[in-house]
Amino acid sequence: MHALKVQVKNGGLVLDEPTDLPDGAEVEVVAIVAIEDELSPDERAGLHASLDRALDDSDAGRGMDAAEYLAQYRARREARLSATSSPAHSSSWPSRAGLSVVAAWASSRAW
């Protein structure tokens, strides 16, 4: 598969370069749109620094499987909540589903 760049002009799609695709060939177009977030420049710099430290740790062999991390986190959290004995804090957060995106990112470095 070969990615082609197109631009929207007058409501239509125009290729930026010639192609050898035959007439009538079906193509799938996926729009890449910049998404604005609400991070300040300082927050973004802090996020990037944290991600850099995480990658450095992983490169140095100080990483762990995401499922193992979540199990250890849950155990520490339950111990902390047991010490406070507060029924209001007895939920099972973070749930496996709630952190699936984080776990997927943490267990791979393809980003």
C-alpha positions in Angstrom: 0.0 0.0 0.0 1.3 3.4 -0.9 0.1 6.6 0.9 -0.9 9.5 -1.3 -1.3 13.1 -0.3 -4.4 14.9 -1.3 -5.8 18.4 -0.7 -9.4 19.4 -0.5 -10.2 22.0 -3.2 -13.7 23.3 -3.9 -15.2 20.3 -2.0 -13.2 17.7 -4.1 -10.0 15.8 -3.5 -7.0 16.6 -5.6 -3.8 14.5 -5.6 -0.6 16.4 -4.9 1.4 14.1 -7.2 0.7 11.9 -10.2 -0.3 8.3 -9.6 -0.2 5.1 -11.7 -3.6 3.9 -10.2 -5.9 2.7 -13.0 -9.1 4.7 -13.7 -11.9 3.6 -11.5 -9.6 2.3 -8.8 -11.2 2.5 -5.4 -9.2 4.3 -2.7 -9.9 4.8 1.0 -9.2 8.3 2.3 -8.5 8.9 6.0 -8.4 12.5 7.1 -5.7 13.5 9.4 -6.9 16.4 11.5 -4.9 18.2 14.2 -6.7 17.9 17.5 -6.3 20.7 20.0 -6.0 19.8 23.6 -6.1 21.9 26.8 -2.5 21.5 27.9 -0.5 24.7 28.6 3.0 24.9 27.2 4.4 24.1 30.7 2.1 21.1 31.1 3.1 19.8 27.6 6.8 20.2 28.4 6.2 18.3 31.7 4.3 15.5 29.8 7.1 15.2 27.3 9.8 15.1 30.0 7.8 12.4 31.8 7.5 10.3 28.6 11.2 10.8 27.9 12.1 9.5 31.4 9.8 6.5 30.9 11.5 5.6 27.6 14.9 6.0 29.2 13.8 3.7 32.0 12.5 1.2 29.5 15.7 1.3 27.4 17.7 0.7 30.6 15.7 -2.4 31.4 13.7 -0.8 34.2 10.3 -1.4 32.6 7.6 -3.9 33.5 4.6 -5.5 31.8 1.5 -3.3 32.0 -0.7 -6.0 33.6 2.0 -6.7 36.2 2.2 -2.9 37.0 -1.6 -2.7 37.3 -1.7 -5.7 39.7 1.0 -4.1 41.9 -0.8 -0.8 41.8 -4.1 -2.4 42.8 -2.4 -4.2 45.7 -0.8 -1.0 47.0 -4.0 0.9 46.6 -6.0 -1.7 48.4 -3.5 -1.7 51.3 -3.7 2.0 51.5 -7.5 2.0 51.5 -7.6 -0.8 54.1 -5.5 1.4 56.3 -8.0 4.2 56.1 -11.0 1.8 56.3 -13.2 4.2 54.3 -16.1 2.5 52.6 -16.3 5.5 50.2 -13.0 4.4 48.7 -13.9 0.7 48.1 -14.4 0.9 44.4 -12.2 -1.3 42.1 -10.8 1.7 40.1 -8.6 1.6 38.1 -10.5 -1.0 36.2 -8.9 -3.2 33.6 -11.1 -1.6 31.0 -10.6 1.9 32.2 -6.8 1.6 31.8 -6.7 -0.5 28.6 -5.4 2.4 26.5 -2.7 3.2 29.1 -1.8 -0.5 29.4 -1.7 -0.8 25.6 0.6 2.2 25.4 2.7 1.1 28.3 3.3 -2.4 26.9 4.3 -1.1 23.5 6.6 1.7 22.3 5.0 2.2 18.9 3.8 5.8 19.0 
